[in-house]
Amino acid sequence: MEHNFWHNKWQINQIGFHQKDEHSGLINHFPKLASGAKVLVPLCGKTVDMIWLAQQGYHVVGVELSELAAHAFLEENQLTATRKDIQLEGHSFVVFTCEALRIELYIGDFFKFNISDFDGIYDRAALIALPENMRSEYVQRCRSLLAAKSKVFVVSIEYDKTIASGPPFSVEEQEIVSLWEREAHLLSADDLIEQESRWREKGLTSFIEKVWLLEC
Ligand SMILES: C[S@@+](CC[C@H](N)C(=O)[O-])C[C@H]1O[C@@H](n2cnc3c(N)ncnc32)[C@H](O)[C@@H]1O
């Protein structure tokens, strides 16, 4: 997906992926990490899930292309932050560091983000936002940023790919396991088709959201 595709979505506020409340899978199933553990939220948008993670005592780092998303996140959650321009190996990023909660937002291309040693990843609508030909590089990048014994939490979607296509893309267990080369534990599976009229109108009869924990 081109950067402009996403910048445009934010500009015209076509952000149907954004959820007002914290994801129930996160609240019910996110593994307990050590206090102060570093959690990476790739392709974070303006998700309030980052607030919940920070409230659990984790140091949250979100990475997002759109600076509009960062401003919306701060404003909607009444957070103040400092703003700094930085370079990561020659690539430009803007970093917002929140004052009240331990959240940093790196605005730039995740594929160029190279700060490492994360204890966990929270991936909701990140892997499944990317077309198949970008997923391997995405997971390689994530893997390069993780500390040993890290936990990876992934929320995926499965539907009949002969009827509809993404984003969000349908990504099945086999692909997740083969990309991550980790065992995948299914934590929950829910059919969201009743509440997803857009996907029903395309002819889908199921739209299953799955929550996975990938462990070493
Ligand atoms: C489907 S949205 C999901 C956002 C968030 N995870 C959520 O649950 O609301 C995907 C997000 O990834 C961002 N994005 C896409 N490509 C990116 C890239 N290469 N680097 C950083 N962010 C990216 C988009 O701007 C968009 O906000």
The ligand as an SDF file (V2000), in Angstrom:
LIG
                    3D

 27 29  0  0  0  0  0  0  0  0999 V2000
   -5.7980   -0.1400    9.5110 C   0  0  0  0  0  0  0  0  0  0  0  0
   -5.0190    1.1870   10.3200 S   0  0  0  0  0  0  0  0  0  0  0  0
   -4.8730    0.5260   11.9730 C   0  0  0  0  0  0  0  0  0  0  0  0
   -4.5230    1.5640   12.9890 C   0  0  0  0  0  0  0  0  0  0  0  0
   -4.4840    1.0310   14.4310 C   0  0  0  0  0  0  0  0  0  0  0  0
   -3.6380   -0.1220   14.5740 N   0  0  0  0  0  0  0  0  0  0  0  0
   -5.8730    0.7470   14.9680 C   0  0  0  0  0  0  0  0  0  0  0  0
   -6.0980   -0.3750   15.4420 O   0  0  0  0  0  0  0  0  0  0  0  0
   -6.7320    1.6490   14.9290 O   0  0  0  0  0  0  0  0  0  0  0  0
   -3.3770    1.0870    9.6920 C   0  0  0  0  0  0  0  0  0  0  0  0
   -2.5250    2.2950   10.0570 C   0  0  0  0  0  0  0  0  0  0  0  0
   -1.1980    2.0680    9.6090 O   0  0  0  0  0  0  0  0  0  0  0  0
   -0.6430    3.2770    9.1710 C   0  0  0  0  0  0  0  0  0  0  0  0
    0.4540    2.9090    8.2580 N   0  0  0  0  0  0  0  0  0  0  0  0
    0.3400    2.3440    7.0380 C   0  0  0  0  0  0  0  0  0  0  0  0
    1.5450    2.1120    6.5070 N   0  0  0  0  0  0  0  0  0  0  0  0
    2.4630    2.5340    7.4250 C   0  0  0  0  0  0  0  0  0  0  0  0
    3.8850    2.5670    7.4550 C   0  0  0  0  0  0  0  0  0  0  0  0
    4.6250    2.1350    6.4290 N   0  0  0  0  0  0  0  0  0  0  0  0
    4.4920    3.0730    8.5540 N   0  0  0  0  0  0  0  0  0  0  0  0
    3.7540    3.5320    9.6120 C   0  0  0  0  0  0  0  0  0  0  0  0
    2.4050    3.5260    9.6210 N   0  0  0  0  0  0  0  0  0  0  0  0
    1.7620    3.0300    8.5590 C   0  0  0  0  0  0  0  0  0  0  0  0
   -1.8140    4.0010    8.5240 C   0  0  0  0  0  0  0  0  0  0  0  0
   -1.6350    5.3910    8.4340 O   0  0  0  0  0  0  0  0  0  0  0  0
   -2.9700    3.6110    9.4340 C   0  0  0  0  0  0  0  0  0  0  0  0
   -3.1330    4.5560   10.4630 O   0  0  0  0  0  0  0  0  0  0  0  0
  1  2  1  0
  2  3  1  0
  2 10  1  0
  3  4  1  0
  4  5  1  0
  5  6  1  0
  5  7  1  0
  7  8  2  0
  7  9  1  0
 10 11  1  0
 11 12  1  0
 11 26  1  0
 12 13  1  0
 13 14  1  0
 13 24  1  0
 14 15  1  0
 14 23  1  0
 15 16  2  0
 16 17  1  0
 17 18  1  0
 17 23  2  0
 18 19  1  0
 18 20  2  0
 20 21  1  0
 21 22  2  0
 22 23  1  0
 24 25  1  0
 24 26  1  0
 26 27  1  0
M  CHG  2   2   1   9  -1
M  END
$$$$
